[in-house]
Amino acid sequence: MSGPECARFLACAMLLCWAAGAPALENDSEQTIEWSADGSSSMSTEGGVRRLHMTENVAITQGSLEINGDEALLEYSTETNELSRVTVQGAPARYRQALDDNGGIVSGSGDTILFYEDEDGNTVIELVGNADISSREMNTSCERILYVTELELIRASGNCAGAFTPGND
């Protein structure tokens, strides 16, 4: 394995170790999604999808999950009112969520944050462009980081760097 491949493998291995101890609060996905914006908002409908576009100091929350940025697009079904995707952009956009009831927090940032449900019904937080994610045990920076909250899985791509503190509970 070459130097860059080895570094990428080690970064991903550390991410997987960190994720094993870092699930989001289980009831977050059952909470109401709330949003606010200081700027404009507009709504459009196309092909059964309603889109709410917001600008300036946008905040989206669901339970302990918080996403903030400069601009956001919420997409949901006109038929079921089910949210399908949230896209937040910022300089940077920021993500924060409680991991457990003991005060553990995961936080991250990126140029763009995507929040959606995958085909198996799992909540996904995707940090894209200058992405970083951190908790008490670890921090990592990559070009792209995908975090599946219920499965406690992380996948990172692009150049990565980070730090891992062994032995933290």
C-alpha positions in Angstrom: 0.0 0.0 0.0 1.5 3.4 -1.0 1.8 6.3 1.4 -1.4 8.1 0.4 -3.4 4.9 0.2 -2.2 3.9 3.7 -3.0 7.3 5.1 -6.5 7.1 3.6 -7.0 3.6 4.9 -5.9 4.6 8.5 -8.2 7.7 8.4 -11.2 5.6 7.3 -10.3 2.9 10.0 -10.2 5.6 12.7 -13.5 7.0 11.5 -15.1 3.6 11.7 -13.8 3.2 15.3 -15.1 6.6 16.2 -18.5 5.9 14.7 -18.9 2.7 16.6 -19.3 4.8 19.7 -21.2 7.7 18.2 -24.8 7.1 17.4 -27.2 10.0 17.3 -30.0 10.1 19.8 -32.6 7.5 18.7 -35.6 9.7 19.0 -34.3 12.6 16.9 -35.8 11.2 13.8 -39.2 11.1 15.4 -39.2 14.9 16.2 -40.8 17.7 14.3 -38.5 19.4 11.8 -38.4 23.2 12.4 -36.8 25.9 10.3 -36.1 29.6 10.4 -34.4 32.1 8.1 -33.6 35.8 8.3 -33.9 36.5 4.6 -36.3 35.5 1.9 -38.2 32.3 1.4 -40.1 31.0 -1.6 -42.0 27.8 -2.4 -42.5 26.0 -5.7 -44.0 22.7 -6.7 -42.9 20.5 -9.6 -43.6 16.8 -10.3 -45.1 16.0 -6.9 -42.2 17.7 -5.0 -42.7 20.9 -3.0 -39.5 22.9 -2.6 -39.0 25.6 0.1 -35.9 27.8 -0.6 -34.6 30.0 2.2 -31.8 32.5 2.5 -29.7 34.3 5.1 -28.9 32.7 8.5 -30.9 29.6 7.9 -31.4 27.2 10.9 -33.0 23.7 10.6 -33.6 21.5 13.7 -35.0 18.1 14.5 -34.7 17.0 18.1 -31.0 17.6 19.0 -30.0 17.8 15.3 -29.1 21.3 14.2 -28.0 22.4 10.7 -27.1 26.1 10.0 -26.0 27.9 6.9 -26.4 30.8 4.5 -29.0 29.1 2.2 -31.3 26.0 2.3 -33.6 24.0 0.2 -36.2 21.7 1.8 -37.8 19.1 -0.5 -40.9 17.1 0.4 -43.8 15.2 -1.2 -46.9 17.1 -2.0 -48.9 13.9 -1.5 -47.6 12.8 1.9 -45.9 15.9 3.2 -42.9 13.6 3.9 -39.5 15.4 3.9 -37.2 13.8 1.3 -34.1 16.0 1.4 -32.5 19.1 2.9 -29.6 20.9 1.2 -27.8 23.6 3.2 -25.0 25.7 1.8 -22.7 28.0 3.7 -19.3 29.4 4.3 -19.3 26.9 6.0 -22.6 25.2 6.7 -22.6 23.6 10.2 -24.1 20.4 11.7 -24.4 19.5 15.4 -26.2 16.6 17.1 -26.3 15.0 20.6 -24.8 11.5 20.5 -26.2 10.3 23.8 -27.9 11.5 27.0 -24.5 12.0 28.6 -23.6 15.2 26.8 -21.7 13.7 23.9 -21.9 15.8 20.8 -20.9 15.3 17.2 -20.4 18.4 15.1 -19.3 19.0 11.5 -19.1 21.5 8.7 -18.7 21.7 5.0 -19.5 23.9 2.0 -22.7 21.9 1.6 -24.6 19.7 4.0 -27.2 17.2 2.7 -29.7 15.6 5.1 -31.8 12.8 3.8 -33.1 9.2 4.3 -31.4 6.5 2.3 -33.2 3.7 0.5 -33.2 1.6 3.7 -34.8 4.4 5.8 -31.6 5.5 7.6 -30.9 9.1 8.3 -27.8 10.4 6.3 -25.8 13.5 7.0 -23.4 14.2 4.1 -20.8 16.9 4.5 -19.4 18.0 1.1 -16.4 20.3 0.3 -13.9 21.2 3.0 -15.8 18.7 5.3 -14.9 18.0 8.9 -16.5 16.1 11.7 -15.5 15.8 15.3 -16.5 14.4 18.7 -14.7 14.0 22.1 -12.7 11.0 20.7 -11.8 12.2 17.2 -11.7 14.7 14.5 -11.3 14.3 10.8 -11.2 16.5 7.7 -11.8 15.2 4.2 -13.3 16.4 0.9 -16.5 14.5 1.6 -17.9 12.7 4.7 -21.1 10.6 4.7 -22.5 9.7 8.2 -25.4 7.2 8.6 -26.7 8.1 12.0 -28.7 5.0 12.9 -26.0 2.6 11.8 -23.2 4.6 13.2 -21.3 4.4 10.0 -19.0 6.9 8.3 -17.5 6.9 4.8 -15.0 9.5 3.8 -13.4 10.3 0.5 -10.8 12.7 -0.9 -7.7 13.8 1.0 -8.2 13.1 4.7 -6.4 14.1 7.9 -7.4 13.7 11.5 -6.7 12.7 15.1 -7.9 9.9 17.3 -7.8 9.8 21.1 -7.8 6.2 22.3 -9.3 5.3 25.7 -12.1 7.9 25.9 -15.4 6.6 27.1 
